[in-house]
Amino acid sequence: MVVGIGVRYLAIHTLRKYFTGKVRILEDHRLVRSGLYQHVRHPGYAGALVAHFGFGLTFSSWLSLLLIFCPVVLAALYRMQIEEEALKDAFGQEYLDYMKRTRRLLPGIY
């Protein structure tokens, strides 16, 4: 859990003012490709998933792991899709090139 929380914190700290609760592009928005974002496009979600996975494991039950982790996975996948569409619309080829160089959550894997 602690590792996941740390990764999420670093991702949010790297985005600074570009981190918002709602998907939106700010007037002076820039594509962030530094820090964890040079390796994956959604390190904040990766951190949240690791944290929730760890939280699910604390109960030592497969059922609690599924009930805690699966909804978060589904929500993250949905949100990533929406964010990527907004970023493609805003940054066009620049974001498409970034997508080719990075993975969504796990470097070199996904």
N, C-alpha and C positions, 0 to 999 in steps of 0.2 A: 504494500500500500504506500509506504513512504517513498519508494522509488517513483511510483506513478505520480504521486503528488508533486514530487520534486521536478519531474519532467514537465508536468503541466505548468507549474509555476515558471520555469525557465521559458517555456513557449509564450506564455502570456507576457512575461517581462520583456521578451524580445520584440513582440508586436507593439507593446506600449499603447499608444493612443488608437492603433488600428484594431485592437481587441475590443469587440462590442458583443453585447448579448444577442443582438439581432444581426442578421446578415445584411450588411450595407457597405457601400463603397463611399468613403469620405471624399470631399472635394480635392484635397491634396494627397490622396491615397497613393502610396508607393508599394510595389511588390517587394515583400521582405524575403530575402534569400540568405540571411546570415544566421549564425547560431545553429540551432537544431534544424532550422528551415533549409539549410544547405543540403541536408540529408533526406528529410521527409517533408511532405507538404502539410501534414496535419499533426505535428508533435503534441499539441494540446489534447487532441482526442486520443492519441496513443497513450499519453500519461493518464488520462481519465480511465481508459480501458484497463490499463495495468492496475491502477488503484482499485477499481471496482472488482477486478479479478481477485486481487489480494483480499479485499473485504469479503468476497464470497467464500474464499478459502478459510477465513477465520472461524466459520461455523462448522467446519469439518463435515460438510454435507453436500452431496452432489446436487440435491434439490435446491438448497439455499444458493449455491454457486450459480445454478441455472436461472433462478428467480432474480438474482441480483445482477448478473453479468449480461444475460441475453437481451433484456430490454435496452441496456446501455449500448450494446453493440448495434442493435437495430436503429436506435436514435442517432448514433454517431455516423453510421453509413448513410442514412437519409440526409443528415445535416451536411456531411462532406460533399454529397452530390449537389446540393443547393449552393453551397459556397463555391464549388468549382465552376458551376455555370455562371455565377455572378462574376467571378474573377476572369473567366474567359471573355465574358461580355465587356468587362472593363479594360482588360489588358491585352486581349487578342493574342497575337502571335507570341508576344513576350511570355504570357502565361503558358501557352502551348509548348514553347521551348523548355520552360521550367518543368512542366509535367513530364517531358521526355527524359530529363536528367534526374528526376527524383521519383520516389515511390510515395504512396499515400501515408502509410503508417510505419512500415518496417523497412529500413534500408536494404535494398537489393532483393526484397521478397514481395512486399505488397504495399 
